[in-house]
Amino acid sequence: MASRAPRGAGRPPVTTRLEIERVAFALFAERGFDETTVEDIAAAAGIGRRTFFRYFASKNDVVWGEFDAGLRHFAETLDAAGPEQPWMDALRAAVVDFNSLDPELVPLHRDRMELILHVPALQAYATLMYARWREVVTRFVADRTGAKPDDLHPRLVGHTALAAAVAAYEQWLAEPGSNLAELLDASMRWLAGEDRAHG
């Protein structure tokens, strides 16, 4: 059984979402996601359960980080796209922007995506989060094309854009040192019918 990971003597308690995430991901790497409890994370961060739940609704939410804020920004970016910009170009740019990273957060984000894509216990939760992401895309496409969000074509774009983003992430994880933004851009361009002659 893994030992508990109390905070060091004299170390102040962790008090930001990002700091709690870093503590949690260190425990996930040491013990595994399934074997790490909320109590473990709180103890290692030097906070109580109540404080933990002020920042995160569940252990699953820790893995998804600032997804809610990112999703709001994603929708705002799409809404701000000018009508003269082809909607697929606007969507590609917004997808790349949604997944942009501060260089210092790249290692944490790689760990995050490894968990999201590969831990069975997170797949049901991921399905719910992906549905919210697709909803933003389908609403945008529907608005631009005069369709309804539940019509075939907006729904299709939502699913295929998500698949393109996930494929780019899988390639990024498989190729350390690769550029995520370039992979996302290339994936979305291929989806739009560009560069297909190059495979």
Salt bridges, closest charged atoms under 4 A:
GLU21 OE1 - ARG112 NH2 2.71
GLU30 OE2 - ARG31 NE 4.00
GLU39 OE2 - ARG49 NH1 2.46
ASP40 OD1 - ARG4 NH1 3.61
ASP40 OD2 - ARG31 NH1 3.13
GLU66 OE2 - ARG17 NE 2.99
ASP68 OD1 - ARG132 NH2 2.85
ASP79 OD1 - ARG139 NH2 3.40
ASP89 OD1 - ARG92 NH1 3.16
ASP97 OD2 - HIS73 NE2 2.79
GLU114 OE1 - HIS118 ND1 2.81
ASP143 OD2 - ARG139 NH1 3.42
ASP185 OD1 - ARG92 NE 3.10
ASP185 OD2 - ARG189 NE 2.75
GLU194 OE2 - ARG92 NH1 3.94
GLU194 OE1 - ARG189 NH1 2.81
